[in-house]
Amino acid sequence: MKRIGVLTSGGDTPGMNAAIRAVFKTGVDIDLQVMGIYHGYKGLIEGRVGYLAHADVESKMHKGGTILRTARSEEFKTEGGIEKAISVLRAYEIEGLIVIGGDGSFKGADALSKRGIPVIGIPGTIDNDMGYTDFTIGFDTAVNNVMNEIYKIRDTMRAHDRVGVIEVMGRRCGDIALWAGVAGAADIILVPERPLSWADAANRLAANKLRGQLTSIVMIAEGAGKAEDFCEYVRKYTDVEIKATVLGYIQRGGNPSAFDRVLAAKMGQRAVELLADEAHMRGTDRIRENRIISVPLAEAVSTRDCFDDKLYDLNSVMAKF
Ligand code: ATP
């Protein structure tokens, strides 16, 4: 193998740049040419390809976002789109591809792999919704971002004796709400995996008020409803004063945490090594019990995400009194 390509796809995550840097440096170290593909699968179809150089990756590791840009592409999901992508890879003589992205991006990688293109996936999504790996790159940073906001919101809520409801990303997966909630001492965590009725949650807030706890923090993942709707509900049925904050894109911004940088470096290096080792199966990196190991893409995309029920239960105890 002489030339490989790397792209970022789906939602951007802090740590993608660190992964690109590791791919580039490992590739150059074993005499591979590394090409960057800009704007994900969309850019691949459109032939937005260029050689990466040291200057591209230098001093970018600590930055959020992705120097390769990212995009979503409906066309890539079609037979015609995939064929176009493969013909661009052939035209640029790219013999192997590294895809950094989430669940959807991995399905695309699997589709390419099934058509004979050597592909390795690196899990990059803030949602941590990929069941085959303990952690995805960007999740730790997002949790830290949210945790820092919780404390700011708590300060102002306490000044007014209010309850603060904080809505965070996670349509199918409540991991950001759960981890940030535990780290930020949230009183109630509303996630899609552990449905708690809004009536029960409102009763708990009213009970907190009755025993003198006027300020509480409620974390709500997108998949469990909207913060403002929950506030409306609580106002209707209790006398609790309550305000909503939707954190939005702030969760995905900023410098990656040390954990995400190290994970990205390890996974980036391993991905290139797997690609260069032609005898090895093509698949994806994952971290399990702090070790980076590889699994086939088909297994990665079919593994159901599992929720950490013990951590959720732990928080329920912490929030009791
Ligand atoms: P995030 O978790 O941050 O949203 P993601 O990788 O899951 O990231 P998606 O929008 O689901 O983001 O997928 C990114 C791209 O991957 C899509 O725009 C599409 O081009 C490709 N893709 C998704 N699903 C498939 C599929 N079933 N087959 C082929 N390609 C797919």
Boltz pocket constraint, residues with backbone or C-beta under 6 A from the ligand:
constraints:
  - pocket:
      binder: B
      contacts: [[A, 9], [A, 10], [A, 11], [A, 12], [A, 41], [A, 42], [A, 71], [A, 72], [A, 73], [A, 74], [A, 76], [A, 77], [A, 101], [A, 102], [A, 103], [A, 104], [A, 105], [A, 106], [A, 107], [A, 108], [A, 109], [A, 111], [A, 124], [A, 125], [A, 126], [A, 127]]
      max_distance: 6.0
